[in-house]
Amino acid sequence: MTLKAQIEHKLEALAPAVLAVENESHRHSVPPNSETHFKVTLVSDAFDGLLPVKRHQQVYKLLADEVSGPVHALALHLYTPAEWQARGGERPDSPDCRGAGK
């Protein structure tokens, strides 16, 4: 199982309405086919009434093994269904890695 699939599987515990896990490692200075940099967009009722830090803590708890090991960077975009709808189903783009050209 790829690390991306493993992350997706673990995040299913939050019963997401929307879940997108993107491997952005290719945008960074890492060897080809790396799985070190990920962006997660997750929309769930589980986030209702929670401040962003509490949402992040839920995700980090589920992904403790990955974050303490192979995952170097994890961009989290965590929304309630109402917040996601208000955003028009859009999440921010990731900035380019400043070291990617090295």
C-alpha positions in Angstrom: 0.0 0.0 0.0 1.4 3.4 -0.9 1.8 6.0 1.8 -0.9 8.1 0.1 -3.4 5.2 0.3 -2.4 4.6 3.9 -3.2 8.2 4.8 -6.5 8.1 2.9 -7.4 4.9 4.8 -6.7 6.4 8.2 -8.5 9.6 7.5 -11.7 7.7 6.7 -12.2 7.5 10.5 -13.4 11.1 10.2 -16.2 10.1 7.9 -15.2 12.7 5.3 -17.7 14.2 2.8 -14.7 15.2 0.7 -11.2 13.7 1.0 -8.3 14.6 -1.3 -4.8 13.5 -0.4 -2.2 14.8 -2.9 1.4 13.8 -3.0 3.3 17.0 -3.7 6.7 15.5 -3.2 7.6 16.0 -6.9 7.4 19.8 -6.2 10.3 19.6 -3.7 14.0 18.7 -3.7 13.5 15.0 -3.0 14.4 11.8 -5.0 11.9 10.7 -7.7 8.9 8.8 -6.5 9.2 10.1 -3.0 6.3 10.2 -0.6 7.3 12.9 1.8 5.2 16.0 1.1 1.4 15.8 1.2 -1.6 18.1 1.0 -4.8 17.0 2.6 -8.2 18.5 1.9 -10.8 17.1 4.2 -14.4 18.1 4.8 -16.2 16.5 7.7 -19.0 17.1 10.2 -16.5 16.0 12.8 -15.0 19.5 12.6 -18.3 21.3 13.6 -17.6 23.6 16.5 -13.8 22.9 16.6 -11.2 25.6 16.2 -8.6 24.9 13.5 -6.0 23.8 16.0 -8.3 21.1 17.4 -9.0 19.9 13.8 -5.3 19.6 13.1 -4.8 17.7 16.4 -7.4 15.2 15.3 -5.6 14.6 12.0 -2.2 14.5 13.6 -3.4 11.9 16.1 -4.7 9.7 13.3 -1.4 10.1 11.3 1.0 10.0 14.2 3.1 7.2 12.6 3.3 8.8 9.2 4.2 12.3 10.6 6.9 10.9 12.9 8.4 8.9 10.1 8.3 9.2 6.3 6.1 12.4 6.0 8.2 15.5 6.1 5.5 18.0 5.4 1.7 17.9 5.7 -0.5 20.8 4.5 -3.9 20.5 6.0 -7.1 22.2 4.7 -9.8 21.1 7.0 -13.4 22.3 6.7 -17.0 21.7 7.9 -19.4 21.1 5.0 -20.8 24.6 5.5 -17.3 26.1 5.3 -16.5 24.1 2.2 -19.8 25.2 0.6 -19.1 28.9 1.5 -15.6 28.5 -0.2 -17.3 27.2 -3.3 -15.5 23.8 -2.9 -12.1 25.5 -3.4 -9.0 25.1 -1.2 -5.8 27.2 -1.5 -3.0 26.1 -3.9 0.3 25.2 -2.5 3.2 27.6 -3.0 6.1 26.4 -5.1 9.0 25.0 -3.2 11.9 27.5 -3.0 14.4 24.7 -3.1 12.8 22.6 -5.9 15.2 23.9 -8.5 18.4 22.9 -6.7 
